[in-house]
């Protein structure tokens, strides 16, 4: 991701690094299910896969199970990526102001 101005995450785990690389470099849009222990880098793998898609002009929906997690990830993504011109919105029961955005199925 350095070529896009995003520094690689260095967790120290060869397995997570390999999975992260696989997710970033998948040009066929294959599905990838990551099952790993807590704090092992699963969220980071999803983040890097999503950012790679955005860089290639694709739209991404990042779903999380809790409102608090949605708010946390929204702030995190906004802090890291808004300076690159990446537009993002959050939609939860508490934040409906961006619900006017329309989402269309991809190809």
C-alpha positions in Angstrom: 0.0 0.0 0.0 3.0 2.3 0.2 2.5 3.1 -3.5 -0.8 4.7 -2.5 0.5 6.6 0.5 -0.8 4.1 3.0 1.9 2.6 5.2 1.9 -1.2 5.7 0.7 -2.5 9.1 3.5 -4.3 10.9 1.9 -6.7 13.3 4.8 -9.1 13.4 2.6 -12.0 12.3 3.6 -13.7 9.0 0.2 -15.2 8.7 -1.7 -11.9 9.0 0.8 -10.3 6.6 0.2 -13.0 4.1 -3.6 -12.8 4.4 -3.4 -9.0 4.2 -1.3 -9.2 1.0 -3.7 -11.8 -0.5 -6.7 -9.5 0.3 -5.1 -6.4 -1.2 -3.8 -8.2 -4.4 -6.9 -10.2 -5.3 -7.8 -8.9 -8.7 -10.6 -11.4 -9.2 -12.7 -10.1 -6.2 -12.7 -13.5 -4.6 -14.3 -13.8 -1.2 -11.9 -14.2 1.8 -13.1 -15.3 5.2 -10.5 -14.5 7.9 -10.8 -16.5 11.1 -8.2 -15.5 13.7 -7.8 -14.7 17.4 -8.8 -11.3 18.9 -6.3 -8.5 18.1 -4.6 -10.5 15.4 -5.4 -8.0 12.6 -8.7 -9.2 11.0 -10.1 -5.7 10.9 -7.0 -4.3 9.4 -7.2 -6.9 6.6 -10.7 -5.8 5.8 -9.6 -2.2 5.9 -6.8 -2.7 3.5 -9.0 -4.7 1.1 -11.6 -1.9 1.2 -9.1 0.8 0.6 -7.6 -1.1 -2.3 -11.1 -1.3 -3.9 -11.6 2.5 -3.3 -8.3 3.3 -4.9 -9.5 1.3 -8.0 -12.6 3.5 -8.1 -14.9 0.9 -6.5 -17.5 1.6 -3.9 -17.3 -0.1 -0.5 -19.8 -0.8 2.2 -18.1 -1.6 5.5 -20.6 -3.3 7.8 -20.1 -3.7 11.5 -22.4 -5.3 14.2 -22.6 -2.5 16.7 -23.3 1.3 16.5 -20.4 2.1 18.7 -18.1 0.2 16.4 -19.5 2.0 13.4 -18.8 5.4 15.0 -15.3 4.3 16.0 -14.4 3.0 12.5 -16.0 6.0 10.9 -13.7 8.4 12.9 -10.7 6.2 12.3 -11.3 6.0 8.5 -12.1 9.7 8.3 -8.9 10.6 10.2 -6.7 8.4 8.0 -8.2 8.7 4.6 -10.2 11.9 4.1 -7.0 13.8 3.2 -6.8 11.5 0.2 -10.1 12.6 -1.1 -11.9 9.5 0.0 -15.6 10.3 0.8 -17.2 8.3 3.5 -20.5 8.3 5.4 -21.8 6.6 8.5 -25.4 5.4 8.9 -26.7 4.2 12.2 -29.9 4.8 14.1 -28.3 7.8 15.7 -26.8 9.2 12.4 -29.3 9.3 9.5 -28.1 12.6 7.9 -26.3 10.7 5.1 -29.1 8.1 4.4 -30.0 10.0 1.2 -27.1 8.4 -0.5 -28.2 5.7 -3.0 -26.4 2.5 -3.4 -26.5 0.5 -6.6 -25.4 -3.1 -7.1 -22.0 -3.5 -8.8 -21.2 -5.4 -11.9 
